[in-house]
Amino acid sequence: MAEILIQYKDVEICRDENIILQAVDFRLHSGEFLYIVGKVGSGKSTLLKTFYADIPVESGQARIFDWDLRKIKSKQIPTLRRQIGIVFQDFQLMTDRSVNANLEFVLKSTGWKDKNEIRERIKEVLNQVGMSNKGYKTPYELSGGEQQCIVIARALLNSPKIILADEPTGNLDAESGNKIVQLLHNICAGGTAVIMTTHNQQLVQQFPAEILKCEERRLIPAALCL
């Protein structure tokens, strides 16, 4: 039976005293791919940020892995975040250093010390995303699609249980976007759960998976949106 990674029950999420989402109920299991769709400003990114404790949950029951997000302490958040890989729309790569140096920085900052192990792990994740020959390049020397592949490699470094991909194709052309979504589905097939926010209906239809929609402050199954 698949492990439950995230479980929200009657959750309310607010920002600046404004209710963004309410009565949120859903589960994410290991190895599951989930799309969260909705208009800009509907709460997709805000929901993702609650998963890694960047935005607090105001009420309800909210658990991720063995953590209660209503009770988690600030000193525990870095440990939680090591189990989550995050893929941003705008890449957030350090442009003054090579791909290898970007990935090495993340590993060292999360406790890796052995140089050989660091080198081998970087080699593994770059190979996993099809970028094994790009480690010496800087982000400026890569296309948008290649940069997003590097961002996914970065997200995989600490073997996370969940990848959160927030509009990962938003800055890409259609062909590059298709490759990124296919890559995320391949990663999911290997056992890592993936939550991807998007407003690109064509991608959702081309690479089908479960869909939830943020609409009128609720998170509802896509079947109810038709």
C-alpha positions as CSV (number, residue, x, y, z in Angstrom):
1,M,0.0,0.0,0.0
2,A,1.4,3.4,-1.0
3,E,2.6,5.6,1.8
4,I,0.6,8.8,2.6
5,L,3.1,11.7,2.2
6,I,0.8,14.7,2.7
7,Q,-2.6,14.7,4.4
8,Y,-4.7,17.9,4.7
9,K,-8.1,17.9,6.4
10,D,-10.3,21.0,6.6
11,V,-7.2,23.3,6.2
12,E,-7.5,27.1,6.0
13,I,-4.7,29.2,4.5
14,C,-4.5,33.0,4.9
15,R,-2.2,35.7,3.8
16,D,-2.3,39.2,5.3
17,E,-5.6,38.2,7.0
18,N,-7.1,37.3,3.6
19,I,-8.4,33.8,3.2
20,I,-6.7,32.2,0.2
21,L,-8.0,28.7,0.5
22,Q,-10.4,27.1,2.9
23,A,-11.8,23.6,3.7
24,V,-8.8,22.0,1.9
25,D,-9.0,18.2,2.0
26,F,-6.6,16.0,0.0
27,R,-3.9,13.3,0.3
28,L,-0.7,12.7,-1.7
29,H,0.7,9.2,-1.8
30,S,4.2,8.0,-2.7
31,G,4.8,7.7,-6.4
32,E,1.7,9.8,-7.3
33,F,1.7,12.6,-9.8
34,L,-0.7,15.5,-9.1
35,Y,-1.5,18.6,-11.1
36,I,-2.9,21.7,-9.3
37,V,-4.5,24.0,-11.8
38,G,-6.3,27.3,-11.5
39,K,-6.1,31.0,-12.5
40,V,-3.3,33.3,-11.6
41,G,-3.9,34.3,-7.9
42,S,-6.1,31.4,-7.1
43,G,-3.8,30.0,-4.5
44,K,-1.7,27.4,-6.3
45,S,1.7,28.7,-5.3
46,T,0.5,29.6,-1.8
47,L,-0.6,26.0,-1.2
48,L,2.7,24.7,-2.3
49,K,4.5,27.0,0.1
50,T,2.6,25.6,3.0
51,F,4.1,22.1,2.3
52,Y,7.6,23.3,3.1
53,A,6.4,25.6,6.0
54,D,7.1,28.9,4.2
55,I,3.5,30.0,4.7
56,P,1.7,28.8,7.9
57,V,-1.5,26.7,8.0
58,E,-4.1,28.7,10.0
59,S,-6.5,25.9,10.9
60,G,-7.3,22.2,10.3
61,Q,-5.1,19.2,10.2
62,A,-2.0,19.4,8.0
63,R,0.7,16.7,8.0
64,I,3.6,16.1,5.7
65,F,5.7,12.9,6.3
66,D,5.9,12.7,10.1
67,W,5.5,16.5,10.6
68,D,2.5,18.3,11.9
69,L,2.6,21.7,10.1
70,R,0.5,23.3,12.7
71,K,3.2,22.5,15.4
72,I,6.5,22.4,13.5
73,K,9.3,24.5,15.1
74,S,11.5,26.8,13.0
75,K,14.6,24.8,13.9
76,Q,12.9,21.7,12.4
77,I,12.0,23.3,9.0
78,P,15.4,22.7,7.4
79,T,15.1,19.0,8.1
80,L,11.7,18.9,6.6
81,R,12.8,20.8,3.5
82,R,15.6,18.3,2.8
83,Q,12.9,15.8,2.0
84,I,11.3,18.1,-0.6
85,G,12.7,19.1,-4.0
86,I,11.5,22.5,-5.3
87,V,11.4,23.5,-9.0
88,F,10.8,27.2,-9.6
89,Q,9.5,28.8,-12.7
90,D,12.3,31.4,-12.7
91,F,15.1,28.8,-12.2
92,Q,16.9,30.7,-9.3
93,L,20.3,29.4,-10.4
94,M,23.4,31.3,-9.4
95,T,24.6,32.8,-12.7
96,D,28.1,33.6,-11.6
97,R,29.2,30.0,-11.3
98,S,29.0,26.7,-13.3
99,V,26.3,24.1,-13.1
100,N,28.6,21.8,-11.1
101,A,29.3,24.7,-8.6
102,N,25.6,25.4,-8.3
103,L,24.9,21.8,-7.4
104,E,27.9,21.5,-5.1
105,F,26.8,24.5,-3.2
106,V,23.4,22.9,-2.4
107,L,25.0,19.6,-1.3
108,K,27.6,21.3,1.0
109,S,24.9,23.6,2.5
110,T,22.8,20.5,3.3
111,G,25.6,18.7,5.1
112,W,27.6,16.8,2.4
113,K,31.3,16.9,3.1
114,D,33.1,14.1,1.2
115,K,34.3,15.5,-2.1
116,N,34.1,12.2,-4.0
117,E,30.5,11.6,-2.8
118,I,29.6,15.1,-3.8
119,R,31.2,14.7,-7.3
120,E,29.4,11.3,-7.8
121,R,26.0,12.6,-6.7
122,I,26.3,15.6,-9.1
123,K,27.2,13.2,-11.9
124,E,24.2,11.0,-11.0
125,V,21.5,13.8,-11.1
126,L,22.9,15.4,-14.2
127,N,22.7,12.1,-16.0
128,Q,19.2,11.5,-14.7
129,V,18.0,14.7,-16.3
130,G,20.0,14.3,-19.5
131,M,22.5,17.0,-18.8
132,S,25.6,14.9,-18.1
133,N,27.8,17.1,-20.5
134,K,26.6,20.5,-19.2
135,G,28.2,20.6,-15.7
136,Y,31.0,22.9,-16.8
137,K,28.7,25.5,-18.3
138,T,27.2,28.6,-16.6
139,P,23.4,29.1,-16.7
140,Y,23.8,31.9,-19.2
141,E,25.3,29.4,-21.7
142,L,22.2,27.2,-21.4
143,S,18.7,27.4,-23.0
144,G,15.7,27.9,-20.8
145,G,14.8,24.3,-21.1
146,E,18.3,23.2,-20.2
147,Q,18.3,25.5,-17.2
148,Q,15.0,24.0,-16.0
149,C,16.6,20.5,-16.3
150,I,19.4,21.7,-14.1
151,V,16.8,23.1,-11.6
152,I,15.2,19.6,-11.5
153,A,18.7,18.0,-11.0
154,R,19.2,20.4,-8.1
155,A,15.8,19.4,-6.6
156,L,16.8,15.7,-6.8
157,L,20.2,16.1,-5.0
158,N,19.0,14.9,-1.6
159,S,16.7,12.1,-3.0
160,P,13.5,13.8,-1.9
161,K,10.2,12.0,-1.4
162,I,8.3,14.8,-3.1
163,I,9.1,17.2,-6.0
164,L,7.1,20.5,-6.0
165,A,7.2,22.1,-9.4
166,D,5.6,25.5,-9.5
167,E,4.7,26.5,-13.1
168,P,7.9,24.8,-14.3
169,T,7.1,25.4,-18.0
170,G,5.9,29.0,-17.6
171,N,9.0,30.5,-19.1
172,L,9.6,27.8,-21.8
173,D,8.5,27.3,-25.4
174,A,6.1,24.4,-26.1
175,E,8.7,21.8,-27.1
176,S,10.9,22.5,-24.0
177,G,7.8,22.5,-21.8
178,N,6.8,19.1,-23.1
179,K,10.3,17.7,-22.3
180,I,10.2,19.1,-18.7
181,V,6.8,17.5,-18.0
182,Q,7.9,14.2,-19.5
183,L,11.0,14.3,-17.3
184,L,8.9,15.0,-14.2
185,H,6.6,12.0,-15.1
186,N,9.7,9.8,-15.5
187,I,11.0,10.9,-12.1
188,C,7.5,10.0,-10.7
189,A,7.6,6.6,-12.3
190,G,10.8,6.0,-10.3
191,G,8.9,6.4,-7.1
192,T,9.1,10.1,-6.3
193,A,5.8,11.9,-5.8
194,V,5.4,15.1,-7.9
195,I,3.0,18.0,-7.5
196,M,3.0,20.4,-10.4
197,T,1.1,23.7,-10.6
198,T,0.1,24.8,-14.1
199,H,-2.5,26.7,-16.1
200,N,-1.4,24.9,-19.4
201,Q,-4.4,22.7,-20.2
202,Q,-2.6,21.2,-23.2
203,L,0.2,19.8,-21.1
204,V,-2.3,18.3,-18.6
205,Q,-4.1,16.6,-21.5
206,Q,-0.9,15.4,-23.1
207,F,0.5,14.0,-19.9
208,P,-2.5,12.8,-17.9
209,A,-2.6,12.5,-14.1
210,E,-4.9,13.4,-11.2
211,I,-6.0,17.0,-11.3
212,L,-7.1,19.3,-8.5
213,K,-8.3,22.9,-9.1
214,C,-8.0,26.0,-7.0
215,E,-11.3,27.9,-7.6
216,E,-13.3,30.3,-5.4
217,R,-11.0,29.6,-2.4
218,R,-11.5,25.9,-2.6
219,L,-9.4,23.0,-3.8
220,I,-11.7,20.7,-5.8
221,P,-11.3,17.6,-8.0
222,A,-11.1,18.4,-11.7
223,A,-14.1,16.3,-12.4
224,L,-16.2,18.9,-10.5
225,C,-14.8,21.7,-12.6
226,L,-16.2,20.5,-15.9
